[in-house]
Amino acid sequence: MKVLKQIVEYAGPGRFDLYFKDGRKAYAYKDKGVIDDAVLAGHLAAQPIGINMNRPSDAGPQTHFLVFDFDDHDGTQDPDVMRARVGIVVGALEREKVPYLCARSGGGKGYHIWVVYEQAARADSILGRAESLLKVANTILHQFWPNETFCAELDGEKAGMFIDTGKLHSKNKRENINKVEHRIEVLPKGRGTCNVALPLAQKSVLMMVERIDANGIAALTEHTAPETVDLVLAKKRAPGPKTASTKEVDVGAAFAAVKKLRGSLDGYKKWLDCGFMLRAGFGEDGLDMLIEWSRESDGFVSDDDVRKKWEKDICAPDATKCPKEAFWAYARNGGYTGGLPDGIALAKSNTTKVILDDVVGSLKLFRDGDGTAYAKVGPRRVLRIDSLEFSDWLRRAAYESGTTPSQEQISLVVATARAHAYDNIEDVHLRVAKVGGEIFVDLCDADDRVLMLSAQGARFIEGDEVCPVVFRRSKQLPLRYAEGGLDDIRALVNMDDDQFTIFMACAVKMFFPDTPSPIVNLTGEYGSAKTSTTRVMRSLIDPVTAMVAKATKNEDDLLIRSWHNYVLTLENMSDLTPYSDTLCGICTGMGFEVRQLFTNGDLFSIYVRRAVVVNGIDPSKYAADLISRIVGITLEKPEKRMLESEFEAALVASAPKMFGGIARLVVEVLKVLPEIDPHEFADNIRLAEFGAVGEAVARVMGKEPMWFIEVMMEMQSEAQDEAADDSMTMQALEAMQEPVARQGKFWGETQELLLMMKQAAETRGLNIARLPMTAATLSREMNQLKPALRKRGWTVEKKSRKWLIVPPSDPSEEQLMAMVNK
């Protein structure tokens, strides 16, 4: 009883936990009482009790005890063999001069080795000492049985000794020798309450060392006078030279340094990151540290709330992994000068690298469908990993953690992050995204807020709320929201009511990025504020510093601008011919490949679908494919011109209300849009989805049903007619109309058609230099002119590489009178 009293004294508060179930002991929180002499006497007789190994402290639960529990669960092992293996661990303790208490269970199958330390320590520190002792035991064991290994029992496992791993140790001519593990349960483990049975219950006996042989193996025998045994406390080893590796580990001081460096746990992302760090460094004991830290933050709710989030988010199977060294790296940078736990090697040269790895490890890394890699650095904020902005973000994060990384370290971490992003693919959007019936607009403000629009209304996604879609940013300026209406927009543009309806239809379509958008062409006489109106339209959805810019002659530059801008604006364009095919692909949606900078063979792949706004062009001279995508808006010259400074001030002041006004309009459009079926007019206009949005806008703004569709049909028809009239190919066909009519039709190959057109053009005095130079070019132009030719009564078909052309017959007097009256 003497040695038991001494153990209980170091167990802290004299309480035990025990209840019986089906006649067997089971440790729990049911029956509790003070451990007195009567309780200990019952323990020695027939009522075994357990004690709580952990005792509270300011730095979290600590314990004086280290217990090795050897079990032969299935009872198949030879007792002498079991005793010999226990003797090896006892021999390791003797070699390391660590006092201990060894007891055999009443059944003679299992053993407990108790080590009671003079100074309490955290569980992770105690378990580190156990691991070191088992390494010493293995050096003794491997002299005779190199295929056997002592190791700590896995969490939740009850495997016992002599576990055949199924792995081959060596092979000789006689037999195969398999690897065997001796799984030893090592206590304490876990957090909070950790119960263990006191030794010497019922028939268990103390063991003593009879001798230690030359190989370091202890021969054990029963103690003849256990009542005389005194508990000898284990002390820390005498310190050697005063180096960092031999300094005493002070978890409390290290924790205080980390808290001072990282600050309050405000924001769920920071709370999670620190939780991952504590779990990696201290296992389940990290929960107590996290609770203590959380109590100091403004968002603290309760201890139970922290425990639930710990189990749900930090201990999830797919939770973020964190290096064990991270806590100690932060502690070092926070001013901690004490020692480091066993197994933690942390030199000054790699502290920065450990912190950067921890920072990147806490981020969600992924790539988009084009292969561009991103890092999620906030609840709704992502950065392109290869961008200068991400490198600067890493530098700021490292600086806040008390270190300054080199460019080489930044480059290495960036490359590692890019590699880890490879397997995770997500859709990434710029400024606006549409999912089902909901539209999400990235406000690009400092709080990373997102405005969600639906038929039910508008609401902000902010704080720690995660947005269902992922946004990237380039040079976007913030969108500010205030309650406003269409009158706030109408006050800054010069056009009549019908043109304003078309203007708003084009602006609202920019909130629907999932379908092709038109090329908006703002036209008007000099002084009609085409540039200012372009800026107003862009301010409604995608303000940037360079609101309007002139296109360069390099097509790649145009594509890169489209990738970085949600709205592509081209200023004072007199000729779109060099960009015709590219602009058609940009507004419809197309993938492009350009050469990756600083490489010879790599390609930069991008997919863009953008709204395009131009001003000052004449659409009549372009191909039908481009004309069908252009929506013209005619501006009026104001009676009194506003000074540029006055316009700038008005635009800045009105921008929040203008955005609020168009957001309200989008909500109303989402209510009306399900009533409109774009299939009903898909054959009549090129951009049917845009037609549906425009028709919904027109109805919300008070127009009659189908008004917008009729305006689009008329606009496209007029543009195609004007383009046809300006085409030299059309003029040449009209010149050859009379001779073909005399023959009844033209039936021949493209080269013959080109020759006949040149002859007719020369007879009429037309400029044949504007005619196509090759048969292939003529075939393309004829295909583009087909709609206009058929509208004028021509029959144009191509069969078996030949063209069939039948000119229209002369109109009758009745047809002429009808045309005049119309």
C-alpha positions in Angstrom: 0.0 0.0 0.0 3.0 2.3 0.6 4.0 2.6 -3.1 0.3 3.0 -4.1 -0.1 6.0 -1.8 3.0 7.6 -3.3 1.5 7.1 -6.9 -1.8 8.5 -5.8 0.0 11.6 -4.4 1.4 12.4 -7.8 -1.9 11.7 -9.5 -3.2 15.1 -8.4 -6.7 15.4 -6.8 -7.3 12.2 -4.9 -10.3 10.9 -6.9 -10.9 7.7 -8.8 -13.4 6.6 -11.5 -14.9 3.2 -11.6 -18.1 1.3 -12.1 -18.9 -2.4 -12.7 -20.7 -3.8 -15.7 -21.6 -7.5 -16.0 -19.3 -8.1 -13.1 -16.3 -6.5 -14.8 -14.6 -3.2 -14.1 -15.1 -0.4 -16.6 -13.6 3.0 -16.1 -16.0 5.9 -16.7 -17.4 9.0 -15.0 -20.2 7.2 -13.0 -19.0 6.6 -9.5 -16.3 9.0 -8.1 -14.8 9.2 -4.7 -11.7 10.1 -2.7 -8.9 7.6 -2.7 -8.3 6.8 1.0 -6.8 3.8 2.8 -10.1 1.8 2.6 -10.3 2.3 -1.2 -6.7 1.2 -1.6 -7.2 -1.8 0.5 -10.2 -2.7 -1.7 -8.0 -2.3 -4.7 -5.4 -4.7 -3.4 -8.2 -7.2 -2.6 -10.9 -7.5 -5.2 -12.1 -4.0 -6.3 -9.5 -2.5 -8.7 -9.6 1.2 -9.3 -8.3 3.6 -12.0 -6.8 7.0 -11.6 -6.8 10.1 -13.9 -3.2 10.5 -15.2 -3.7 14.1 -16.3 -3.8 17.1 -14.0 -4.8 20.6 -15.0 -2.3 23.4 -15.4 -2.1 26.8 -17.1 -0.3 25.3 -20.1 -2.9 22.5 -20.5 -3.2 19.0 -19.0 0.1 17.6 -17.7 1.1 14.3 -16.1 3.8 12.7 -14.0 3.3 9.3 -15.4 4.6 7.2 -18.3 3.1 3.6 -18.4 4.1 0.8 -20.8 1.3 -1.8 -21.0 2.3 -5.3 -22.3 -0.7 -7.5 -23.2 -1.0 -11.0 -24.6 -4.6 -10.5 -25.6 -5.3 -14.0 -27.0 -3.2 -15.8 -24.3 -1.2 -17.8 -26.7 2.3 -16.7 -25.9 4.8 -18.5 -23.7 5.0 -16.7 -20.3 8.8 -17.0 -20.3 9.0 -15.5 -23.8 6.8 -12.6 -22.7 8.9 -12.0 -19.6 12.1 -12.0 -21.7 10.7 -9.3 -24.0 9.6 -7.2 -21.0 13.1 -7.7 -19.6 14.6 -6.1 -22.7 12.6 -2.9 -22.1 13.5 -3.0 -18.4 17.1 -3.4 -19.5 16.7 -0.2 -21.6 15.4 1.7 -18.6 18.4 0.4 -16.5 20.8 1.5 -19.3 19.3 5.0 -19.4 19.2 5.1 -15.5 15.4 5.8 -15.5 13.7 4.6 -12.3 10.7 2.5 -12.8 8.1 0.1 -11.2 7.4 -3.2 -13.0 4.3 -5.2 -12.1 2.9 -8.5 -13.5 -0.8 -9.0 -13.9 -2.6 -11.5 -11.8 -3.0 -13.9 -14.7 0.7 -13.8 -15.4 0.2 -12.8 -19.1 0.7 -9.1 -19.0 3.0 -6.5 -17.5 2.9 -2.8 -16.6 6.0 -0.7 -16.3 5.4 2.6 -14.5 7.7 5.6 -14.7 6.8 8.5 -12.4 8.6 11.8 -13.2 9.4 14.3 -10.6 8.3 17.2 -12.8 5.0 17.0 -14.7 5.0 17.5 -18.4 2.6 17.5 -21.3 1.5 14.2 -22.9 3.4 14.9 -26.1 6.7 15.4 -24.2 6.1 12.2 -22.1 5.3 10.2 -25.3 8.5 11.5 -26.9 10.5 10.1 -24.0 8.7 6.8 -24.4 9.7 6.7 -28.0 13.3 7.3 -27.2 13.3 4.5 -24.6 11.8 2.0 -27.1 14.5 2.9 -29.6 17.1 1.9 -26.9 15.2 -1.3 -26.3 15.2 -2.1 -30.0 19.0 -1.8 -30.1 19.1 -4.6 -27.4 16.4 -6.6 -29.1 18.0 -6.6 -32.5 21.1 -8.3 -31.3 19.2 -11.6 -31.1 15.9 -11.0 -33.0 16.5 -8.5 -35.8 13.1 -9.3 -37.3 11.3 -8.1 -34.1 10.5 -4.5 -33.2 9.1 -2.7 -30.2 6.6 0.0 -31.2 3.8 2.0 -29.6 0.3 0.6 -30.1 -1.7 2.4 -32.8 -4.6 4.6 -31.6 -7.7 2.6 -30.8 -5.9 -0.7 -31.4 -5.8 -3.7 -29.0 -3.3 -5.8 -30.9 -0.9 -7.0 -28.1 2.5 -8.5 -28.6 3.9 -10.7 -31.4 2.0 -9.3 -34.4 3.0 -11.0 -37.6 3.1 -8.1 -40.1 3.0 -10.4 -43.1 6.2 -8.8 -44.4 9.2 -10.8 -45.2 12.3 -10.0 -43.1 14.8 -12.3 -44.7 15.0 -15.5 -46.8 17.3 -18.4 -46.6 17.3 -22.0 -47.9 15.5 -23.4 -44.8 12.7 -20.9 -44.0 11.2 -17.5 -44.4 11.4 -15.2 -41.4 8.6 -12.6 -41.2 8.7 -9.3 -39.4 7.1 -9.2 -36.0 5.9 -6.1 -34.1 5.5 -5.9 -30.3 2.7 -3.5 -29.9 2.9 -1.8 -26.5 0.2 0.4 -25.3 1.8 3.7 -24.1 0.0 6.0 -21.7 -0.9 8.8 -21.4 -2.7 9.5 -24.7 -5.5 11.8 -25.8 -6.6 14.8 -23.9 -8.7 15.7 -20.9 -9.3 12.6 -18.7 -7.0 9.7 -19.2 -7.7 6.7 -16.9 -5.3 3.9 -16.1 -5.6 1.0 -13.6 -3.4 1.3 -10.5 -0.8 -1.6 -10.2 -1.0 -4.4 -7.7 -4.7 -5.1 -8.0 -5.9 -8.6 -6.9 -3.2 -11.2 -7.7 -0.7 -8.9 -9.5 2.8 -8.7 -8.1 5.8 -6.4 -8.3 8.7 -7.6 -10.2 12.4 -7.0 -9.4 15.6 -7.4 -11.4 17.6 -10.5 -10.5 20.4 -9.6 -12.8 21.3 -7.8 -16.0 23.3 -9.9 -18.5 26.1 -8.8 -20.7 23.7 -8.0 -23.5 21.7 -5.6 -21.4 18.7 -7.9 -20.9 17.1 -7.9 -17.4 16.1 -11.2 -15.8 12.9 -10.5 -13.8 11.6 -12.3 -10.7 8.8 -11.7 -8.2 9.5 -9.2 -5.4 9.6 -10.9 -2.1 8.8 -7.9 0.1 6.7 -5.4 -2.0 5.6 -3.6 1.1 9.1 -2.2 1.5 9.3 -0.7 -1.9 9.6 3.1 -2.2 8.6 5.0 -5.3 11.8 6.4 -6.9 11.0 9.4 -9.1 12.6 9.9 -12.5 14.4 13.1 -13.0 15.5 14.8 -16.2 19.0 14.1 -17.4 21.7 16.4 -16.2 22.1 19.1 -18.8 25.1 19.0 -21.1 26.6 22.0 -22.9 24.2 24.9 -23.0 23.0 24.6 -26.6 19.5 25.0 -28.0 19.1 21.2 -28.2 19.6 20.7 -24.5 17.4 23.5 -23.2 14.4 22.6 -21.3 11.1 22.5 -23.3 8.7 25.1 -22.0 5.4 24.5 -23.8 3.7 27.3 -21.9 6.3 29.9 -22.9 6.2 28.7 -26.5 2.4 28.9 -26.6 2.5 32.4 -25.2 5.1 33.4 -27.9 2.9 32.0 -30.6 -0.2 33.8 -29.3 1.7 37.0 -29.1 3.0 36.6 -32.7 -0.3 35.4 -34.4 -2.6 37.7 -32.4 -6.3 37.1 -31.7 -8.1 34.4 -33.6 -10.4 36.7 -35.4 -11.8 35.3 -38.6 -12.6 31.7 -39.2 -9.8 31.1 -41.7 -7.2 32.2 -39.1 -8.9 30.1 -36.4 -8.8 27.0 -38.6 -5.1 27.6 -39.6 -4.1 27.9 -35.9 -6.2 24.9 -35.0 -4.5 22.7 -37.7 -1.1 23.9 -36.3 -2.0 23.0 -32.7 -3.4 19.6 -33.7 -0.2 18.8 -35.7 2.0 19.8 -32.8 0.1 18.4 -29.9 -2.5 16.0 -31.2 -5.7 15.9 -29.1 -4.0 18.0 -26.4 -4.1 20.9 -28.9 -7.8 21.3 -28.3 -7.3 22.6 -24.8 -4.8 25.1 -26.1 -7.2 26.2 -28.9 -10.0 26.6 -26.4 -7.8 28.9 -24.2 -6.7 30.9 -27.3 -10.3 31.1 -28.6 -11.5 32.6 -25.4 -9.4 35.7 -26.1 -11.0 36.4 -29.5 -14.1 38.5 -30.2 -15.9 35.7 -32.0 -15.7 33.2 -29.1 -19.1 31.5 -28.3 -18.4 28.7 -25.8 -15.9 25.9 -25.1 -18.4 23.4 -26.5 -18.6 25.4 -29.7 -14.9 25.1 -30.1 -15.0 21.4 -29.4 -17.7 20.8 -32.1 -15.7 22.8 -34.7 -12.5 20.9 -33.7 -14.2 17.6 -34.4 -16.0 18.7 -37.5 -13.4 20.8 -39.3 -10.0 20.3 -37.8 -10.2 16.5 -37.3 -12.0 15.8 -40.5 -10.4 13.0 -42.7 -9.7 15.5 -45.5 -8.6 18.3 -43.2 -5.6 20.4 -44.1 -2.3 18.9 -43.0 0.2 21.0 -41.1 3.9 20.2 -40.4 4.7 19.4 -36.7 7.5 22.0 -36.8 5.1 24.9 -37.6 4.2 25.6 -33.9 7.8 25.8 -32.8 8.8 27.9 -35.9 6.2 30.5 -34.9 7.3 30.2 -31.3 10.9 30.9 -32.3 9.9 34.0 -34.3 7.7 35.1 -31.4 10.7 35.2 -29.1 10.7 31.7 -27.5 14.2 30.8 -26.5 13.6 27.4 -24.8 14.3 23.9 -26.0 12.5 21.9 -28.6 10.8 18.5 -28.2 12.4 15.3 -29.4 12.1 14.9 -33.1 11.8 18.6 -33.9 14.9 19.9 -35.7 14.5 23.6 -36.3 17.6 25.6 -37.3 17.4 29.4 -38.0 18.0 28.7 -41.7 14.8 26.6 -42.1 12.4 28.5 -39.8 11.2 30.7 -42.7 10.7 27.7 -45.0 8.7 25.8 -42.3 6.4 28.9 -41.8 6.0 29.3 -45.6 5.1 25.6 -46.0 2.6 26.0 -43.2 1.0 29.1 -44.8 0.7 27.4 -48.2 -0.4 24.1 -46.6 -3.4 25.9 -45.0 -4.6 27.2 -48.4 -6.9 25.5 -50.9 -4.9 25.0 -54.1 -6.5 24.2 -57.4 -6.5 25.0 -61.1 -9.1 25.9 -63.6 -10.0 24.1 -66.8 -7.3 26.0 -68.7 -4.6 24.7 -66.3 -4.0 28.0 -64.5 -3.2 27.4 -60.8 -4.8 29.3 -58.0 -4.6 29.6 -54.2 -7.6 30.5 -52.0 -6.3 33.0 -49.5 -9.7 34.0 -47.9 -13.3 32.8 -47.7 -14.0 34.3 -51.2 -10.5 35.5 -52.4 -8.2 33.6 -54.8 -4.9 34.5 -56.3 -3.1 33.1 -59.3 -0.1 31.2 -58.0 2.2 32.4 -60.7 1.3 36.1 -60.2 3.4 38.7 -58.5 0.4 39.4 -56.2 0.6 35.9 -54.7 4.4 36.2 -54.1 3.8 39.5 -52.4 1.0 37.9 -50.3 3.4 35.2 -49.2 5.9 37.8 -48.2 3.3 39.7 -46.2 2.2 36.5 -44.5 5.8 35.6 -43.6 6.5 39.1 -42.4 3.5 39.0 -40.1 4.9 35.7 -38.7 8.2 37.4 -37.8 10.4 36.4 -40.8 11.5 37.7 -44.1 11.8 35.1 -46.9 14.4 35.3 -49.7 13.3 35.3 -53.4 14.7 31.8 -53.7 12.5 30.6 -50.8 9.4 32.3 -52.4 10.1 30.7 -55.8 10.5 27.3 -54.2 7.2 27.6 -52.3 5.4 28.9 -55.3 6.6 26.0 -57.4 5.5 23.5 -54.8 2.1 25.2 -54.5 1.6 25.0 -58.2 2.4 21.3 -58.2 -0.1 20.6 -55.4 -2.8 22.5 -57.3 -2.6 20.1 -60.3 -5.1 17.5 -59.3 -7.9 19.8 -58.1 -10.0 21.4 -60.9 -12.6 24.1 -60.3 -14.4 26.6 -62.5 -13.0 30.1 -61.9 -15.0 33.2 -62.9 -14.1 36.9 -63.5 -16.5 39.5 -62.0 -19.8 37.7 -62.7 -21.0 34.1 -62.6 -24.4 32.6 -63.1 -25.5 29.3 -61.5 -29.0 28.1 -62.2 -31.3 31.1 -61.5 -28.8 32.9 -59.4 -26.3 35.6 -60.5 -23.2 36.3 -58.4 -21.3 39.6 -58.8 -17.8 40.0 -57.2 -17.8 43.5 -55.8 -14.0 43.4 -55.7 -13.9 45.4 -52.5 -11.6 45.1 -49.5 -14.0 42.8 -47.7 -14.4 40.4 -50.7 -18.1 40.8 -50.7 -20.3 39.1 -53.4 -23.8 40.3 -54.4 -26.2 37.5 -55.2 -29.2 38.3 -57.4 -32.2 36.1 -57.9 -35.9 36.4 -58.6 -36.3 36.6 -54.8 -34.2 39.7 -54.5 -30.6 40.7 -53.7 -28.4 39.9 -50.8 -24.7 40.2 -49.9 -22.4 37.2 -49.2 -19.9 38.6 -46.7 -18.0 37.8 -43.5 -16.9 34.2 -43.2 -19.6 33.0 -45.6 -18.3 30.9 -48.5 -19.5 31.8 -52.0 -20.7 28.9 -54.1 -18.6 30.1 -57.0 -14.9 31.1 -57.2 -13.8 34.5 -58.5 -10.4 35.6 -59.6 -9.4 39.2 -60.1 -7.2 41.2 -62.3 -7.3 45.0 -62.3 -11.0 45.3 -61.3 -12.1 48.3 -59.2 -14.7 47.9 -56.5 -18.4 48.1 -57.2 -20.2 50.2 -54.6 -23.9 49.6 -54.0 -26.6 52.1 -53.0 -30.3 52.2 -53.5 -31.0 53.7 -56.9 -33.0 53.5 -60.1 -32.9 53.8 -63.9 -33.2 57.5 -63.6 -29.7 57.7 -62.1 -28.4 56.0 -65.3 -30.6 58.0 -67.7 -29.3 61.3 -66.4 -25.7 60.5 -67.7 -26.6 59.3 -71.2 -27.9 61.1 -74.3 -30.5 59.1 -76.3 -34.2 58.7 -76.8 -36.4 56.3 -74.8 -36.3 53.5 -77.3 -32.5 53.7 -77.6 -32.2 53.8 -73.8 -34.2 50.5 -73.6 -31.8 48.9 -76.0 -28.9 50.4 -74.0 -30.2 48.8 -70.8 -30.9 45.5 -72.5 -27.2 45.4 -73.5 -26.1 46.4 -70.0 -28.3 43.7 -68.3 -27.0 41.0 -70.7 -23.6 41.6 -69.1 -25.0 40.0 -65.9 -25.7 36.8 -67.9 -22.2 35.5 -68.8 -23.3 31.9 -69.6 -24.5 32.8 -73.1 -23.1 34.8 -76.0 -23.3 38.6 -75.8 -23.5 41.2 -78.6 -21.0 43.7 -79.7 -22.4 47.0 -78.6 -21.7 49.8 -81.1 -22.3 53.4 -79.8 -22.7 55.7 -82.8 -23.6 59.4 -83.1 -22.3 62.7 -84.5 -19.3 64.5 -83.1 -20.0 65.7 -79.5 -22.6 63.1 -78.7 -20.5 61.7 -75.8 -19.7 58.3 -77.2 -16.7 57.8 -75.0 -18.6 59.0 -71.9 -21.5 56.7 -72.6 -19.0 53.8 -73.0 -17.6 54.6 -69.5 -21.2 54.7 -68.1 -22.0 51.3 -69.5 -18.8 49.8 -68.2 -19.3 51.4 -64.8 -22.5 49.5 -64.4 -20.7 46.1 -64.1 -16.9 46.2 -64.5 -15.1 49.5 -63.6 -11.4 49.5 -64.1 -8.7 52.2 -64.3 -8.5 52.1 -68.1 -12.2 52.3 -68.9 -11.7 52.6 -72.6 -8.7 51.9 -74.7 -7.8 51.6 -78.4 -7.0 48.2 -79.8 -3.5 47.4 -80.9 -2.7 45.6 -84.1 -1.5 42.5 -82.2 -4.3 39.9 -81.9 -2.7 38.3 -78.8 -2.9 41.6 -77.0 -6.6 41.7 -77.6 -7.0 38.2 -76.2 -5.0 38.9 -73.1 -7.1 42.1 -72.5 -10.2 39.9 -72.8 -8.8 37.5 -70.2 -8.2 40.3 -67.7 -11.3 42.4 -68.4 -14.9 41.3 -68.0 -16.0 43.9 -70.5 -13.8 44.6 -73.5 -14.1 48.3 -74.6 -12.5 49.6 -77.8 -12.3 53.3 -78.3 -12.8 55.3 -81.6 -12.6 52.2 -83.8 -12.7 53.1 -87.5 -12.1 49.6 -88.8 -12.7 46.3 -87.1 -11.7 44.2 -90.1 -8.4 43.0 -88.6 -10.2 41.7 -85.5 -13.4 40.4 -87.1 -12.9 36.7 -86.5 -11.4 37.3 -83.0 -14.2 39.5 -81.9 -16.8 37.0 -83.1 -15.0 34.3 -81.0 -14.7 36.6 -77.9 -18.4 37.6 -77.7 -19.7 34.0 -78.6 -17.2 32.2 -76.4 -14.1 30.5 -77.6 -10.8 29.0 -76.5 -7.5 30.5 -77.6 -3.9 29.5 -77.4 -1.0 31.9 -77.3 2.7 31.3 -76.6 3.6 31.3 -72.9 5.9 34.1 -72.1 9.6 33.2 -71.3 9.2 29.8 -73.0 9.8 28.5 -76.5 7.3 25.7 -76.6 4.7 26.2 -73.9 1.2 27.4 -74.7 -1.0 29.6 -72.6 -4.6 28.3 -73.1 -7.6 30.6 -72.2 -11.3 30.5 -72.8 -13.2 33.8 -72.8 -16.7 34.9 -73.4 -17.0 38.7 -73.0 -19.3 41.6 -73.7 -17.7 44.0 -76.2 -18.4 47.7 -76.4 -17.1 49.8 -79.3 -17.9 53.2 -80.6 -17.5 55.1 -83.9 -17.6 52.2 -86.4 -19.7 51.8 -89.5 -21.0 48.2 -89.5 -22.1 48.2 -93.1 -18.7 47.2 -94.5 -18.2 44.1 -92.4 -18.9 40.5 -93.0 -22.4 39.2 -92.1 -21.0 37.0 -89.3 -19.8 40.1 -87.5 -22.8 42.3 -88.5 -25.2 39.8 -87.0 -23.5 40.3 -83.6 -23.5 44.1 -83.6 -26.2 46.0 -81.7 -26.2 49.6 -82.6 -27.2 52.4 -80.2 -27.6 55.9 -81.6 -26.7 58.8 -79.3 -27.9 62.3 -79.5 -25.9 65.5 -79.1 -26.8 67.2 -75.9 -28.0 70.8 -76.0 -25.3 71.8 -73.4 -22.1 69.9 -73.3 -20.9 68.8 -69.8 -17.3 69.6 -68.9 -15.0 66.6 -68.5 -14.4 67.4 -64.8 -18.2 67.8 -64.3 -18.8 64.4 -65.9 -16.1 62.7 -63.8 -17.6 64.0 -60.6 -21.1 63.1 -61.6 -20.0 59.5 -62.6 -18.2 59.0 -59.3 -21.2 60.3 -57.3 -23.8 58.4 -59.3 -22.0 55.0 -59.7 -23.3 53.4 -56.5 -26.9 54.3 -57.3 -26.5 53.3 -60.9 -25.2 49.9 -59.8 -28.1 49.6 -57.3 -30.6 50.6 -60.1 -29.3 48.0 -62.6 -29.2 45.3 -59.8 -32.9 45.9 -59.1 -33.6 45.7 -62.9 -31.8 42.4 -63.1 -33.9 41.0 -60.3 -37.1 42.0 -62.1 -35.7 40.5 -65.4 -35.1 37.2 -63.6 -38.8 37.1 -62.6 -39.9 37.7 -66.2 -37.4 35.7 -68.1 -38.9 32.2 -67.5 -42.0 33.4 -69.5 -39.9 34.0 -72.7 -38.9 31.1 -74.9 -35.9 32.0 -77.1 -36.7 29.1 -79.5 -39.7 31.1 -80.7 -37.4 33.7 -82.5 -34.1 31.8 -82.8 -34.6 31.6 -86.6 -35.1 35.3 -86.9 -32.2 36.8 -84.9 -28.6 35.7 -84.4 -28.2 36.0 -80.6 -31.4 34.3 -79.3 -30.4 34.3 -75.7 -29.6 37.9 -75.8 -32.9 38.5 -77.5 -34.7 36.8 -74.5 -32.9 39.0 -72.0 -33.6 42.1 -74.0 -37.2 41.2 -74.4 -37.5 40.7 -70.6 -35.8 44.1 -70.1 -38.2 45.8 -72.5 -41.2 44.3 -70.8 -40.0 45.4 -67.4 -39.5 48.9 -68.8 -43.0 49.1 -70.2 -42.7 48.0 -73.8 -45.2 45.8 -75.6 -44.4 42.0 -75.9 -42.1 41.2 -78.8 -41.1 44.9 -79.2 -37.4 44.2 -78.6 -37.4 41.2 -80.9 -38.9 43.2 -83.8 -36.3 46.0 -83.2 -33.5 43.4 -83.3 -34.8 41.9 -86.5 -35.1 45.3 -88.2 -31.7 46.3 -87.0 -30.0 43.2 -88.3 -31.9 43.3 -91.6 -30.9 47.0 -92.1 -27.3 46.3 -91.3 -27.2 43.4 -93.7 -28.8 45.4 -96.5 -26.3 48.2 -95.9 -23.4 45.8 -95.9 -24.7 44.2 -99.1 -25.0 47.6 -100.8 -21.4 48.4 -99.9 -20.1 45.1 -101.2 -18.4 45.2 -104.6 -19.4 41.5 -105.1 -23.0 42.5 -104.7 -22.6 45.4 -107.2 -20.9 43.1 -109.7 -23.8 40.6 -109.4 -26.3 43.3 -110.0 -24.2 44.4 -113.1 -24.4 40.9 -114.5 -28.2 40.5 -113.7 -29.4 41.5 -117.2 -27.1 39.2 -119.2 -27.8 36.3 -116.8 -31.5 37.0 -117.0 -31.4 36.7 -120.8 -29.8 33.2 -120.4 -32.3 32.3 -117.7 -29.6 31.3 -115.1 -25.9 31.0 -114.4 -24.6 27.5 -113.9 -20.8 27.2 -113.6 -17.7 26.9 -111.4 -16.6 29.7 -109.1 -13.7 30.7 -111.4 -16.2 31.2 -114.3 -18.4 33.3 -112.0 -15.5 35.5 -111.0 -14.6 36.1 -114.7 -18.1 37.0 -115.6 -18.4 39.3 -112.6 -15.3 41.2 -113.6 -16.5 41.6 -117.2 -19.9 43.0 -116.0 -18.1 45.3 -113.5 -15.8 46.7 -116.2 -18.9 47.3 -118.5 -20.6 49.2 -115.7 -17.4 51.1 -114.8 -17.0 49.6 -111.3 -13.6 49.3 -109.5 -12.7 45.7 -110.2 -9.8 46.0 -107.7 -12.3 45.6 -104.9 -13.5 42.3 -106.2 -12.2 39.0 -104.7 -8.9 38.0 -106.2 -9.4 34.2 -105.9 -12.2 31.7 -106.3 -12.0 30.7 -102.7 -12.4 34.3 -101.5 -15.4 34.7 -103.8 -17.1 31.6 -102.4 -16.8 32.9 -98.9 -18.3 36.3 -99.8 -21.1 34.6 -101.8 -22.0 32.5 -98.7 -22.1 35.7 -96.6 -24.3 37.5 -99.1 -26.8 34.7 -99.4 -29.3 36.2 -96.9 -29.3 39.6 -98.6 -29.5 38.1 -102.1 -32.5 35.8 -101.2 -34.2 38.8 -99.6 -33.9 40.6 -103.0 -35.3 37.7 -104.9 -32.1 36.0 -106.1 -31.8 32.2 -106.1 -28.2 31.3 -105.1 -27.1 27.7 -104.5 -23.9 25.8 -104.8 -24.0 22.2 -106.0 -21.2 19.9 -107.0 -18.7 22.7 -107.0 -20.9 24.8 -109.3 -23.0 27.8 -108.6 -26.6 28.1 -109.6 -27.6 31.7 -109.8 -31.1 32.9 -110.9 -31.6 36.7 -110.8 -35.0 38.1 -109.7 -37.6 38.7 -112.3 -38.7 42.2 -113.1 -41.4 43.3 -110.7 -45.0 43.8 -112.0 -46.8 47.1 -111.9 -48.8 46.0 -108.8 -45.5 45.1 -107.0 -44.0 48.4 -107.9 -47.0 50.3 -106.6 -47.0 48.2 -103.3 -43.3 49.1 -102.8 -44.0 52.8 -103.4 -46.9 52.9 -101.0 -44.9 51.1 -98.3 
